[in-house]
Amino acid sequence: MKVIINRDIFTGARTAKHLTLEKLAKQLDVTHSFLSMVANGKTTLSIEMFMQLTKILEVPGKLLAKEILLPKNTEVDKTIKEQKDHAANTVENAG
């Protein structure tokens, strides 16, 4: 799972805690440039790092997350496709 953060909430929470990007990056053990890309929506955070960020900033995850990207499950996708194909064949054969 990957998370895109809400820039406004992130910036507001970070500045309220008087944390520069550099200080926050150090606490997260990442580079300043990486954190800047996260803040600007150019890259995502792992769920683990996102949880760490919510603790540092003391912000609920549901406020800080703009979007959560789920991994693509190819088995589920394959099953759905098979079910759609079966339904389509059933309709064709019934007519």
C-alpha positions in Angstrom: 0.0 0.0 0.0 1.2 3.5 -0.8 -0.1 6.8 0.4 -0.4 10.2 -1.2 -0.5 12.9 1.5 -2.7 15.9 1.8 -0.3 18.8 1.2 -2.3 21.4 3.2 -2.7 19.2 6.2 0.9 18.1 6.1 2.2 21.6 5.8 -0.1 23.0 8.5 0.7 20.2 11.0 4.5 20.4 10.3 4.6 24.2 10.8 2.4 24.0 13.9 5.0 21.6 15.4 7.8 24.0 14.3 9.4 21.4 12.1 11.3 22.2 9.0 11.4 19.7 6.1 15.0 19.1 7.1 14.2 18.3 10.7 11.2 16.1 9.8 13.2 14.3 7.2 15.9 13.5 9.8 13.2 12.1 12.1 11.9 9.9 9.3 15.4 8.9 8.2 14.8 10.1 4.7 16.3 12.9 2.6 15.0 16.4 2.5 14.4 16.1 -1.3 12.4 12.9 -0.9 10.2 14.5 1.7 9.8 17.6 -0.5 8.6 15.3 -3.3 6.1 13.6 -0.9 4.8 17.0 0.2 4.3 18.0 -3.5 2.5 14.8 -4.4 5.3 13.7 -6.7 5.9 10.4 -4.8 4.2 8.3 -2.3 4.9 7.0 1.2 4.9 3.4 2.3 2.1 2.7 4.8 4.8 2.2 7.5 6.4 5.6 6.9 3.0 7.2 6.7 2.1 5.8 10.1 5.4 7.1 11.5 4.6 10.5 10.0 1.1 10.6 11.6 2.7 9.9 15.0 5.3 12.6 14.6 2.8 15.2 13.4 0.1 13.9 15.7 -2.5 14.0 12.9 -5.1 11.3 12.3 -4.3 9.3 9.2 -7.7 9.9 7.7 -6.9 13.6 7.6 -3.3 13.3 6.4 -4.0 10.9 3.6 -5.2 12.3 0.4 -5.3 9.0 -1.4 -4.4 5.4 -0.6 -3.2 3.3 -3.5 -3.8 -0.4 -3.0 -1.6 -3.0 -4.7 -3.1 -4.6 -7.8 -4.2 -8.1 -6.9 -3.8 -10.1 -10.2 -5.7 -13.1 -8.8 -8.7 -11.0 -7.9 -8.6 -9.3 -11.3 -8.3 -12.7 -13.1 -11.4 -14.0 -11.1 -13.4 -10.9 -11.9 -12.5 -11.2 -15.6 -13.4 -14.9 -15.7 -16.8 -14.2 -14.0 -17.6 -11.4 -16.6 -16.6 -13.7 -19.5 -18.8 -16.5 -18.1 -21.7 -14.1 -17.7 -21.3 -12.8 -21.2 -21.1 -16.4 -22.6 -24.2 -17.4 -20.7 -26.2 -14.4 -22.1 -25.0 -15.2 -25.7 -25.9 -18.9 -25.3 -29.3 -18.1 -23.8 -30.4 -16.0 -26.8 
